[in-house]
Amino acid sequence: MLASKPIIQAAPGTTVVIAGIPGRPLYVKRLCLTASTAATTLQFQDTAGNNLTGVMTFSAGQPFVLPDRGEASSQDGWFEIGAGNGLQIVSVTGSVNGVVQYIQ
């Protein structure tokens, strides 16, 4: 079942967006976020600290969108995260806000 969760990062650092559930993989289907401050750096990781992306840099207000990725019930996603792990974002400078939709 498709779930939705806000992404709210108040300050630079590591923010767990979706907690892992033991024995269940996580599939990120859609995502939209914006940087709240200039020169924001961002990297997606699983909650075990494995990098899902490289470090990305963007400006305040610049949107970052991962559009719909297949049927809402399918396991085809932008990120497939191993069973028991969740999704976190890491920023060194700036912070981000947005929304993520996923299957877990």
PyMOL commands that set and color helices and strands:
alter all, ss='L'
color gray80, all
select strands_A, chain A and resi 2-8+13-18+26-35+40-46+56-58+63-66+79-81+87-91+96-103
alter strands_A, ss='S'
color yellow, strands_A
deselect
rebuild
show_as cartoon
